[in-house]
Every structure is written in structure tokens, then in C-alpha cells.
């Protein structure tokens, strides 16, 4: 868009061209002429010197003049070269100053170039932002148009909602009337239900009484069965104990026979010992003491044997008594078997009666189940009616709440419409602000044009400065002027940037307000859609409620018919139950009589069993005493055996002594 102005940093502004100064040209010419004149004077002096060798006065005059002329030429040359040298020194100083000035100028030019580039970028940004502002302003206008349309639509929807609300209120009034009718029907049904519940409670009490009587009969029968089982177990225990006692008695008889054999053997040994003692008493005196001890011990053994014989006699008497008891037991066992036969007969009768009772109970339970099922059905229908009514009430309450919510939403929508109107007025104010923005943008464009104009001026000024630098007439005043102009440009740029920032802030504020407006519009649209959905749901729920009410009326009608049928059935069942209960009571009285007779017989049998158990206990005690006596006798027999072994050892020692004595005497 703009012509690029760039300087070559490697280019010297003062040495890239050869400057032709007329003074220098003249001086060079004069210097050349002086050198030529010097050469001529030297030639003349040489020629005069060659002539002076001839000795003429004229030649001497010429030589003197030639020397003077050479000296004058040298003085002129020296006087001519001195200002030239001074000029060269001044020129060098000027060149150094110019080089320093050119360096400073180049730095300032580079800074200016950078600033110009930044200004171009900022101008491009400003142009882009201005275009964006134009686009956003067009979008804002379109959005305002859309908002106006949306407001018109919202007003139409509000009118629709008002009509819908009126229709909902009418439907609500009709539903309230319908619910009042349903409440009246439900109150009548509740009264019928209370009557049914009273009748059911009386029937339940009668059934509970019958169940209690049957449970008492069961308990009595269980008690009889337990007593029979206990008597059987005691009989088995007595028979087992009797067998054990017989086995122990047989063992005792075997032990007594063994003791008798041992006693006979002991007597034979004693007789042998007496014979040996009689033969040896006359032979040795020291054996008399042993014999006396043996006699005393033998006397003890004899006494013990006599005691054992008495015990054996007693045991034989006990065995006779045991046989008598055995006979009594056989008689009692026969009586017990007869009682068991009678008990079995009574058990068969009881089982038959129990079977009849179980059949009656099953029939009674079936009747009770049918009755409970009918009552449950009636109760379920009533509960279902009550639940449906509660659901209908809750639905109506929800509909009322939803209507209230819709009213609140409508009020909120009206408030929001007012707010929208206020915001639209604000948007008009924003449009004014936007116009101001456009004005500022126009000012910025004008400033941009001015800057471009000033940039052209600066470029032309830079070109003129370059030309002036080429002509070595550049001064610091112009540099300061350039700096001032650059500073002015910077100030204008800062002002433009501030205006841009303000315009950006206003744009952001407008954007935020527009976003808020869009959000509110979207929220209102959502709320309106929710209200429409609530209205549709309310209409659907009203339809459902009407359908449920129709169903409830049909169910109530069917429930009334079923209730009447169930009441007729319950009356017939009650009559049948009364007949069956009379039969059960008569059977129960018969069973009670049989049970009383069985208890009397069982009491007699228990007395007999107690007597037998007492006798068995006495027999056990006697047997235990006999066992203790037997054990004592066994211990004593062992002691006797040890004493006999000792005595036999002594006798054998005596025999050995006697044999030794015989051998000595022989």
C-alpha cells in the first residue's frame, strides 16, 4: 500500500561520490604551474651556471636573477602550500564531524523506519478492527430485528397460554365436581366395608375359638402319646434290666460252684496237713509253734468256710425268692400285654377320630381360606380404590401446583418482557454509542489519512534531507524538527490507540449485553417450551384421571356385586361352619370320654409299674449287696490261697527237715 523507504547501511553518504570543488581545481592548476615554474627556474639556473663559467658580467647578473627567481618561487610555493594544508586539516575535521552526524542521522532514520513499520501495523489493526466493528454493528442490527420478532412471538404465545389456562381452570372445576362424587361413593363404600369388617371380625373370633379347641385337643393327644411312649420305654428298660439280672445271677451261680470246688480242695489239703502234723508233732518241738499257728489259721479258715456256707444258704433262699418274683413278673407282663392291646385299640380309635378331625380341619381351613380370599379381594379393591383416589388427589394437587407455576412463569415472562423493553431502549442507546463509535472510526480513518499524508511528507522530507546530505548542507535543526514531528506522530498514535481501546471496551460491553439478551431469550424460550409441555402433560393427566375415574366407577360397581355375592356365600358358609362345629363338638365330647377312660386305665397301669419298679430297685439293691459279699469272699479266698501256699511251703520245709532227721537217725 505504501512505498518502502530503506537506506543501505553499508553506503557512506559522503564518500560514495567524488565531489568536484572549483577552488581545489584552481589550486591544483596553480600548484602545477608553480611546479612548472620551479622546474623552469631550475633549468634556467643550470643554464646560467653553465654560462657563468665563461666569466661575463651579464651571465653573473642572470645567475643572480635566476637564484632570486628560484627563491621567490620556493617562497611562493611554500606560502601557497600552507593554506592548502590548513584547508586539508579543516576538511578532515569537517569530514569527521559529518561522519559523526551521519551516524546519528542513520540511527535516527533506522528508529524512524521502525516506528513507521509499527505505525503501519497499528493502522492495519485499526482497519481490521474498524471492519469488525462494522460487521458487529450489522450483526447487532440483525439481532435487534430478531429480538423484535421474538417479542411478537412471545406475545402471541402469552395469549395462547392465557386461553390454555382458562381451559385448564374449567377442566379443574369439572374434575373437582367429579372428585366430590367419587368421595361420596367412597364414603358409602367405607360404611359397607366397616360392616363387612365387623362381620369378618366375628367370624374370625369364632374361627379362633375353634382353632383353640382343636389345639387343646392336639395338646391332649400329644400328652397321651408321650405317656404311652414313656410307658413303652419303661417296659423295655424293665425287660432289659430283668435280662441283665438273670445273666448276673447265672454268673453268680457259676462263681459259687467254683468256690465250692475250691472249698473241697482246701478241706482235702487240710486233712492231709492234719495227718502230716500228727506224724511230725512227736518228732520235733520247734515244729509245734508252726503247727499251732497253722491250727489257728486253719480255725480261721474253717470259720470263714462256715460263713461262706451260710452265705450260700442265704443265696439259695434269695434265688428261691427270685423265682417267685419272676413268676410275679410273668403275671404282670401278661397284664401289661393286655393293657397294651387295649391301648392299641384306643390308639386306633384315636387315630380314626384324629383323621376325622383333620378332615374337618382341612375343610374348615379351606372355608377360612375362601373367606379370607374373598375378604382380601374386597379389601384389595377398596385399597385400590382408595389408592387411585389418593393418586387422583395428588395428580390434581400437582396440576394445581403446575398451574401456579405457569402463572408464576407468566408473571416472570411479563417482568422479563419489561426488562427486554428496557434493554431494547438500552440497545437504542447502544446504537447511539455505536454511531459515536462509527464517528470515532471515521476520525481514526481521517487520522490515518493524515498520518499517511504526513508519512508522504516525511518521505519527501527524508529525500530532501538525503539530497541536502549529499550537498553537505544537513543541519541539526532539521533533525530536531524531524524528532518533533515523530513525537507528534507518536502522540497522535497514542490518542488513536486510546480511542481504539475505548471502542473495544464499548464493543465488549455491547457484546456482553447482547449475550445476556440472547441468554434471557433462550431461557424464556425454554421456559415457554416447559410451560407448553406442562400444559400438554396436564391435559394428558386429566385424560388419565378421567379414565381412572371411569375405571374406578366400573370397579366399584363390580366390587358391590362381588361384595353381595361374597356376603351370600359367607352366610351360607357360616351356616355350614355352624353345622360342622356342632359335629366337631359332639365328636370332641366322645373323644373326651374315651380319653378320660384311657387316663384312668393309664393311672392304674402307672401304679402297677411303680410297684414293679420299686421291687426291681429292691432286687438291684440285694444283687448289689450279694456282689459286694462275693467280692469280699473273693478277696478272702485269695488271702486263704496265699496262706495255703505259705503253709505248703512250711510243710515242705518240715518234710525236708524230717527227711534229714530220718537220714541222720538212719
Secondary structure by P-SEA (a helix, b strand, c coil): cbbbbbbcccccccccbbbbbaaaaaaaaaaaaaaaaaaaaaaaaaaaaaaaccccaaaaaaaaaaaaaaaaaaaaaaaaaaaaaaaaaaaaaaaaaaaaaaaaaaaaaaaaaaaaaaaaaaaaaaaaaaaaaaaaaaaaaaaaaaaaaaaaaaaaaaaaaaaaaaaaaaaaaaaaaaaaaaaaaaaaaaaaaaaaaaaaaaaaaaaaaaaaaaaaaaaaaaaaaaaaaaaaaaaaaaaaaaaaaaaaaaaaaaaaaaaaaaaaaaaaaaaaaaaaaaaaccccccaaaaaaaaaaaaaaaaaaaaaaaaaaaaaaaaaaaaaaaaaaaaaaaaaaaaaaaaaaaaaaaaaaaaaaaaaaaaaaaaaaaaaaaaaaaaaaaaaaaaaaaaaaaaaaaaaaaaaaaaaaaaaaaaaaaaaaaaaaaaaaaaaaaaaaaaaaaaaaaaaaaaaaaaaaaaaaaaaaaaaaaaaccccaaaaaaaaaaaaaaaaaaaaaaaaaaaaaaaaaaaaaaaaaaaaaaaaaaaaaaaaaaaaaaaaaaaaaaaaaaaaaaaaaaaaaaaaaaaaaaaaaaaaaaaaaaaaaaaaaaaaaaaaaaaaaaaaaaaaaaaaaaaaaaaaaaaaaaaaaaaaaaaaaaaaaaaaaaaaaaaaaaaaaaaaaaaaaac
